[in-house]
Amino acid sequence: MSGNNEEKTSGLHLLLVWGLVGIPLIWGLIQTIGKAMKIFA
Amino acid sequence: MFGFLARERTVAGPGFNRWMVPPAALCIHLCIGQAYALSVFNLPMTKLIGITESAPEDWLLTQLGWIFSLAIVFLGLSAALFGRWVEEGGPRRAMFAAALCWSGGFLVAALGMQLHNIWFVYFGYGVLGGIGLGLGYISPVSTLIKWFPDRPGMATGMAIMGFGGGAFIASPLSVSLLHMFSSSTHIGVAETFVCLGLIYLVFMMVGAAIVRVPAEDWKPAGWQPSAQPKKLMTSANVHVNEAWKTPQFWCIWIVLCMNVTAGIGVLGQASAMSQEMFGVTAAVAGGIVGFMSLSNMLGRFFWASLSDLIGRKNTYFCFFILGIGLYSLVPHTGSLGSVGLFVICTAVIMTMYGGGFATVPAYLKDMFGTKYVGAIHGRLLTAWAVAGVLGPVLVNYIRQYQIDSGIPKAQAYNTTMYIMAGLLVVGLIANSLIKAVDSRHHLAE
């Protein structure tokens, strides 16, 4: 990539990359919250 | 052959959206954050031969403890040694190298488990993986600061939050993989390590592929640097070799070291503390640790973002003043028998532990400029390596000394907590001594 070339970022690109990191993170968060809920068990 | 890794090949063209860069950083940090979940493998690794219970030839927990310690020491060393290489070569080359080291470390460690040779595991996860940790940790920092000059704390906080969040993914994923590969005659730790290594390789390579650096003259649309210079925010740059000759570098080093030592002291002992102070079950103690990990992760984003509004120095003042009060309060939660108060205290402490990591890159940027911030940050991480040894040693030895002196287990942490509060006083003093860097250290531009 060069700084002179147009490199338009589409909404789909953004959605894909955020989904790539967001989905595993949310899955992990749900698992951890489930574990943390044992405080109230 | 590796031309695509060069910094000039990663310069973003017009129209590139800067919000593509935080996910690239998260691809790295979410993977290397697995280090916080390594303890999932502790028990299975003590039963590789005995399977149902440890055999005499099996590894001991004390031997396994060195794996994590080695990884943290090599994190600090590699970040300090290769910081300038990372800064000059750009984020893609560093992320690529981090991916090879980190995933390669898993594969070598897996071989060590297959051969039942702990030296392979020490070298694989501890040395090679530790280098991957160090390179990966610092690789996106200066890039994010350059993309978000208007909100540098928030940007680096987001990435470093990923390091805290990596364990959330790695922990349940590792348990599932272990379950899948284990049988009545075999514990599938080696196979789990191979799987994790390959997953992390792919993920980190994606991060390396999508990362971009801004063009030299780029700035966010509509954003103008503040016309009124702020006292603790320089527009000049300090060379990495010059930065560590300044008192400011060492004051921030002490600030980070004290904050991390105190935090590790609580984090590493939380499970045992809650069981011994309140008599809760191991499952509830696990829940408390899970809650603390959540606080650690969220604190990284919250405090780093807040530092953009109130300033870095004030943010650390909050950590130290609030921290001194909370650490001193923890022993009283034991005498009151209040688990709820204990959880609240430790959760807030954990937000500040994580917040300390996440806010420090922006603090360095304010003091030393953006040009060498990644390399300076790398050298500063030696404070983490020191704290990684100091924190657990302090807590373990003081606790043991207390018990040997006849103090009940439930009260054995009281002195430790007061000592941790004392460490925060040292941090508070170091923070209050931080002034703007003298102009004689600035680069001539």
HADDOCK unambig.tbl for C-alpha pairs under 7 A between the chains (distance, minus, plus):
assign (segid A and resid 1 and name CA) (segid B and resid 9 and name CA) 4.91 0.50 0.50
assign (segid A and resid 1 and name CA) (segid B and resid 10 and name CA) 5.68 0.50 0.50
assign (segid A and resid 1 and name CA) (segid B and resid 11 and name CA) 6.29 0.50 0.50
assign (segid A and resid 1 and name CA) (segid B and resid 12 and name CA) 6.70 0.50 0.50
assign (segid A and resid 2 and name CA) (segid B and resid 9 and name CA) 5.90 0.50 0.50
assign (segid A and resid 2 and name CA) (segid B and resid 10 and name CA) 6.99 0.50 0.50
assign (segid A and resid 2 and name CA) (segid B and resid 11 and name CA) 5.59 0.50 0.50
assign (segid A and resid 2 and name CA) (segid B and resid 12 and name CA) 6.45 0.50 0.50
assign (segid A and resid 2 and name CA) (segid B and resid 13 and name CA) 5.98 0.50 0.50
assign (segid A and resid 3 and name CA) (segid B and resid 11 and name CA) 5.02 0.50 0.50
assign (segid A and resid 3 and name CA) (segid B and resid 12 and name CA) 5.08 0.50 0.50
assign (segid A and resid 3 and name CA) (segid B and resid 13 and name CA) 4.13 0.50 0.50
assign (segid A and resid 3 and name CA) (segid B and resid 14 and name CA) 6.95 0.50 0.50
assign (segid A and resid 3 and name CA) (segid B and resid 215 and name CA) 6.00 0.50 0.50
assign (segid A and resid 4 and name CA) (segid B and resid 13 and name CA) 5.50 0.50 0.50
assign (segid A and resid 4 and name CA) (segid B and resid 14 and name CA) 6.99 0.50 0.50
assign (segid A and resid 5 and name CA) (segid B and resid 13 and name CA) 5.02 0.50 0.50
assign (segid A and resid 5 and name CA) (segid B and resid 14 and name CA) 6.77 0.50 0.50
assign (segid A and resid 6 and name CA) (segid B and resid 13 and name CA) 5.05 0.50 0.50
assign (segid A and resid 6 and name CA) (segid B and resid 14 and name CA) 5.03 0.50 0.50
assign (segid A and resid 6 and name CA) (segid B and resid 15 and name CA) 6.20 0.50 0.50
assign (segid A and resid 7 and name CA) (segid B and resid 13 and name CA) 4.89 0.50 0.50
assign (segid A and resid 7 and name CA) (segid B and resid 14 and name CA) 5.76 0.50 0.50
assign (segid A and resid 7 and name CA) (segid B and resid 15 and name CA) 5.32 0.50 0.50
assign (segid A and resid 7 and name CA) (segid B and resid 16 and name CA) 5.27 0.50 0.50
assign (segid A and resid 8 and name CA) (segid B and resid 15 and name CA) 4.38 0.50 0.50
assign (segid A and resid 8 and name CA) (segid B and resid 16 and name CA) 5.20 0.50 0.50
assign (segid A and resid 9 and name CA) (segid B and resid 15 and name CA) 6.40 0.50 0.50
assign (segid A and resid 9 and name CA) (segid B and resid 16 and name CA) 5.22 0.50 0.50
assign (segid A and resid 9 and name CA) (segid B and resid 17 and name CA) 5.62 0.50 0.50
assign (segid A and resid 14 and name CA) (segid B and resid 20 and name CA) 6.14 0.50 0.50
assign (segid A and resid 17 and name CA) (segid B and resid 23 and name CA) 6.12 0.50 0.50
assign (segid A and resid 18 and name CA) (segid B and resid 23 and name CA) 5.87 0.50 0.50
assign (segid A and resid 21 and name CA) (segid B and resid 23 and name CA) 6.36 0.50 0.50
assign (segid A and resid 21 and name CA) (segid B and resid 26 and name CA) 6.65 0.50 0.50
assign (segid A and resid 21 and name CA) (segid B and resid 27 and name CA) 6.39 0.50 0.50
assign (segid A and resid 24 and name CA) (segid B and resid 169 and name CA) 6.47 0.50 0.50
assign (segid A and resid 25 and name CA) (segid B and resid 165 and name CA) 6.83 0.50 0.50
assign (segid A and resid 25 and name CA) (segid B and resid 169 and name CA) 6.31 0.50 0.50
assign (segid A and resid 28 and name CA) (segid B and resid 168 and name CA) 4.58 0.50 0.50
assign (segid A and resid 28 and name CA) (segid B and resid 169 and name CA) 4.35 0.50 0.50
assign (segid A and resid 29 and name CA) (segid B and resid 168 and name CA) 6.05 0.50 0.50
assign (segid A and resid 32 and name CA) (segid B and resid 168 and name CA) 6.20 0.50 0.50
assign (segid A and resid 32 and name CA) (segid B and resid 290 and name CA) 5.92 0.50 0.50
assign (segid A and resid 35 and name CA) (segid B and resid 287 and name CA) 5.20 0.50 0.50
assign (segid A and resid 35 and name CA) (segid B and resid 290 and name CA) 6.32 0.50 0.50
assign (segid A and resid 36 and name CA) (segid B and resid 287 and name CA) 3.75 0.50 0.50
assign (segid A and resid 36 and name CA) (segid B and resid 288 and name CA) 6.01 0.50 0.50
assign (segid A and resid 36 and name CA) (segid B and resid 290 and name CA) 4.98 0.50 0.50
assign (segid A and resid 36 and name CA) (segid B and resid 291 and name CA) 5.11 0.50 0.50
assign (segid A and resid 37 and name CA) (segid B and resid 287 and name CA) 6.25 0.50 0.50
assign (segid A and resid 38 and name CA) (segid B and resid 283 and name CA) 6.67 0.50 0.50
assign (segid A and resid 38 and name CA) (segid B and resid 284 and name CA) 5.32 0.50 0.50
assign (segid A and resid 38 and name CA) (segid B and resid 287 and name CA) 5.12 0.50 0.50
assign (segid A and resid 39 and name CA) (segid B and resid 284 and name CA) 4.83 0.50 0.50
assign (segid A and resid 39 and name CA) (segid B and resid 287 and name CA) 5.26 0.50 0.50
assign (segid A and resid 39 and name CA) (segid B and resid 288 and name CA) 6.22 0.50 0.50
